[in-house]
Amino acid sequence: MAAEITHLQARMDRVAQGNDDERPKYEPLAVEPASQLVGRAPPPPRDWVCEGLGLPAGRVTSFIGNGGFGKTTVAHQIAIACATNRSIFGMPVSGGPVLSIFCEDEQPELDRKTRIICEAEGIDLGLLDSAYLLSRDGSDNILCSFERDQIVLTDFYWQLDATFARLKPRLGIIDTAADTFAGDFMSTPHVRQFIKVALGGLCHRHGSAILLLAHPSASAMASGDGGGFSTAWNNSVRSRLYLRRPKSDDAEEIADRRVLEIRKANYGPSGGLVPLIYSNGRFILDLSPIEEGAKPIKAAKIDTRLALSVMGYFKQHAAAGQVVRFGAIFEAMQKAGDIPAGEYQTVRKPLQRVLTSLAEQNLLSPCDVPRGYRMVRETAE
């Protein structure tokens, strides 16, 4: 024992003097002064999959929402929009191939959702050559585990990495964190390694963005914060989305409504709200969102129902871009029962507000000659 103590003391003395021969030799970090930027071209502008949603290219974004609130459906819609390079909820998308790993839905359910979304949006299924939507329901989907707080990547992780290498997806979607993360949700080292090493590694090696779906903690569900567990779940991602119901006491009003909230955006403004409403198997922009915190107003639904009916009329009768005059739209809506009978100058006002709102959302375009409205080309396609 005395000899070991003497040896340890001698080594500590050598370390203090910088003469420790037993210490491994390391190369210094490659660093250079920032002044070297003077002779270089500036980097390209920041790349976005969807800037409106705060979804950056090549980085990890988390998408949080209570179970059963529809986050998988929204993610499915984002996948199809990205693969077909179409806007999502009125916001431009810079698209490309999409690889989606769904751990909760079986393949027939994914196929049903794909057909429903495409039919509702008027998308030809033949255009989905770049959409890869894989069910992993019932499989072992763990991407990493931990030994003494050190990450250990699994065989499935490397199989997924090889798939990324082959497809080079613009966007990868992983549903959910609970199925793929075998660490401690409260451990900052575990969470950071999962997001930065495992998921971040996919981003860096393949130039892909990752959208990670997850559930909030029980306390976050109760508070409506949309987070919970370790703060590393929020701090380690570059952007965080949160899907929730509108804040209202009117249970009937909010049943089919959601709010997609940008809770964190390192590269842009956070706090943005996207009001959504469930319609025909997918979510669309809520053109008449309820005022959060307001007391129930039973008549508030009429504008949203009328907007859906107007868009349905255009898709059925004027999808090729024909101009439809206001009177024809009014007559069709009144015949369908979406506008009540009454004095024309009074009952026409809800339709005028809806048409103005649809034009502001770039779904319809007003025309002067001939006077009326036509569908915006992307909406009609």
SULMO-V505479 format. One record per backbone hydrogen bond with DSSP energy under -1.0 kcal/mol. CO is the residue of the C=O (numbers start at 1). NH is the residue of the N-H. Records with the same first field share a line. If there is no record, write none. Layout:
# SULMO-V505479
CO->NH + NH
This chain:
# SULMO-V505479
1->5
2->6
3->7
4->8
5->9
6->10
7->11
8->12
9->13
10->14
11->15
12->16
13->17
14->19
15->18
29->31
33->36
34->37
35->38
37->40
47->57
49->94
50->55
51->54
55->49 + 50
59->210
60->238
61->212
62->241
63->214
64->243
66->69
70->74
71->75
72->76
73->77
74->78
75->79
76->80
77->81
78->82
79->83
80->84
81->86
82->96
88->91
91->88
97->170 + 171
98->132
99->173
100->134
101->175
102->136
106->110
107->111
108->112
109->113
110->114
111->115
112->116
113->117
114->118
115->119
116->120
117->121
118->123
124->127
125->128
128->131
130->98
132->100
134->102
136->139
143->154
144->182
145->152
147->150
150->147
152->145
154->158
155->159
156->160
157->161
158->162
159->163
160->164
161->165
162->166
163->167
164->168
170->209
171->99
172->211
173->101
174->213
175->103
177->181
180->143
184->187
185->230
187->191
188->192
189->193
190->194
191->195
192->196
193->197 + 198
194->199
195->200
198->202
199->203
200->204
201->205
202->206
203->207
209->172
210->61
211->174
212->63
213->177
214->65
217->221
218->222
219->223
220->224
227->217
230->233
231->235
232->236
238->266
239->62
240->263 + 264
241->64
242->261
244->259
246->248
247->293
249->251
250->254
256->278
258->276
259->244
260->274
261->242 + 263
262->271
264->240
265->268
272->262
274->260
275->286
276->258
277->284
279->282
282->279
284->277
291->294
297->300
299->302
301->305
302->306
303->307
304->308
305->309
306->310
307->311
308->312
309->313
310->314
311->315
312->316
313->317
314->318
318->321
324->373
325->329
326->330
327->331
328->332
329->333
330->334
331->335
332->336
333->338
343->346 + 347
344->348
346->349
348->352
349->353
350->354
351->355
352->356
353->357
354->358
355->359
356->360
357->361
358->363 + 364
359->362
363->376
365->374
367->372
372->367
373->324
374->365
376->380
377->381
